C-alpha cells in the first residue's frame, strides 16, 4: 500500500512507479483533496494508464462525479459515511473486474 498526502504527490508516485514498469492495482481517492480535485487526479492517472481502477470516496453525494463516476474516470464510488463491508465489496469488485 502506498499513501499519498495530496493529489500532486499521488501523481508523482504514480509516475515513478510507471517509469519502473510497475502499475497500481487500485487507487482510492477522496473527491476533495487539499491541492487538486479528485476528478483531476483520476483523469490524469487514466490519461497515462487507461486501465487504472480508481475508486472515489466522498460525502458530497450530489456532486456530478458521485452521480456519474465513470464520466470522470472512476471505476466506482463509495459514499461517506461507509462501513467496512461496503468498502470490502467495492475493492473486491474493482480487483476482480477485468
N, C-alpha and C positions, 0 to 999 in steps of 0.2 A: 504494500500500500504506500502510495506517495501522497503527501498532503501539501497543498499549496495554500498560502495565506491570502492570495489575491488572484485576480484573473490574469494579470500580466505574468505573475510567477508561474501560474499553471501553463500559460502559453510557452514560456521559456523552458519549463521542464518537459513539456510535450515535444518541443523541437529538439531538445538534447537527446531524448530517447529515440526519436525518429532518425536522427543523424547516426545513431548506433545500430539502426535496423530493428529497434525494439518498438512494440506497439502496446498501448494501454488496452487491457481487456474491457475496461469500463471507466467512464468519467462521470462523477456526480458533482453537480454544481448547484449553488443557490442561484436564484434568479437575480437577487440583489447583492452584488459583490461590491467591495469597497472602492474599486477603481474602474471597472468596466461592467457593463450589463452581462448577465449570464448568457443572454442571447448572442451577444458579440463573441463571447468565448466559444460557444457552441459552433457558430458559423465559421470562425477562424480555424478551429480544430478540424471540422468537417471539410474545409477547403483543402487542407493538407492530407487528411486521412478520411476519405468519404465513407469508409465502413465503420468508423468510430461509433461506439454505442455511448450515448450521453443521456443521463437522466437529470432532469431539472427538479429542484425542490423549492417550494415557495408557499407562503401563506397568502399570497396575492392571487386567489383563485379566479378572479375575473380578468386578470392580465391576459392579453392576447396569446402570449407564449404558453400559458397554462391551459387555455381553451383549445388551442391548436398547436401542441408542442412540435409536431413534425414539420410545421412551416418554418421553424427556427432551427432545424437540425437535431432536435431532441428525439431520442428513441421513445422515451416515456416521461411521465411526470409523477411526482409524489407531492400531495398537498399536506402542508403543516396544519395542525399537528398530525403526526402519523405514528402508528405503532410498529413494533418490531416485525410483526407478521406481514404487514403491508410492504415494508422495506425489503424483507427477505424475498417476498413474492416478485417484486419488481426487479430486483437484482437477478434473481434466478431466471426470469423471463428474458432479460437482456443478455445474459451469458449463454443461454441455450437457444437463442434465435439466430439462425444463420444470416 
